[in-house]
Amino acid sequence: MRRAALFVVTMAGLLVPAQAAFAATLELDRTIQTTPFAGTSESMGDHEGSAFVPSDDSLWLADDGKKRIYEVDPATGALKRTIARSAFNDAPKVGGGPPAGTERTNDFEAIAYNRTKDVLYVFSGPCCNSSIRATAFRLTRQSGRFKVESYQPLPTGADYTGAAWSPTDRKLYVGKGGEMRSFHYASGSASPSFTVAGVRGITGMDFSPDGADLFVTVSSERLVRIDWSTRTVVSGWTFDLTPFGIRDSRAVVKIGDQFFVSDGYDSRPSGDPLSHAVFVFDVIT
């Protein structure tokens, strides 16, 4: 981690000194380095998705480049654990069938956590050739630790870049582009899609703990708040992330009062501490 300079972005996207800010503003608290993770030689290859497990105080990160996921301490940035691609390759299909194999583990995109069932879901997309299959994986606790339990093929054409579990209706939601839908893991089925006006290019999703709001990152490097009961963007609550150095916002999770936004930008210079970093923000009202 490193302490960032204190500056903020207003809701209009204007960069101003913290002391001059007014109304609601976004403030960078710190960044979590992942290339390498603090105190290790292990580095992310391409940052894509994230989820938070409160009972473990663990931030989970998906690495599309190295085809694995990481468990990280959100306060210190310390790497707790890595689950390698082989664990996903060997996963059995729900209801019986062949193991997943490499054709289902080439494109890790999103992670979601079901707090009621204490289950992690990892979504893999169809990139980047016709043999790759979009797939959902379920991780359950075994001997107190999350392990890959099974996989479920995704519907034809699915390529979910964001995922989040809703504590209000206890459904798993997924997103891509401007479309969202609920997804039922056991059956592998998805609901008809719906859209939220003004939201396009979904890259990450996370619900507030009470389920009242859905927070999304989008491909224009914005953090957006959606009132879930009305399915509308909260007026004035869209933040520009580019002034803070984010070049490819890929995921968001809310931990306490802070937002953890993952940057998947692949073209930073070698040794840049912001390469695939997690940016930690406060929202000041």
LINSULTA-V135439 format. One line per field, one symbol per residue. ss: DSSP state (H for helix, E for strand, - for the rest). A space follows every 10 residues. Layout:
ss->???
This chain:
ss->-EE---EEEE ----EEEHHH ----EEEEEE EE-EE-EE-- --E---EEEE EEEHHH-EEE EEE----EEE EEE----EEE EEE-HHHHH- --E------- -HHH---EEE EEEE----EE EEEE------ ----EEEEEE EE--EEEEEE EEE------- -EEEE----- -EEEEEE-EE EEEE----EE ---EE----- -EEEEEE--- --EEEEEE-- -EEEEEE--- -EEEEEEEEE -HHH----EE EEEEE--EEE EEE------- -------EEE EEEE-
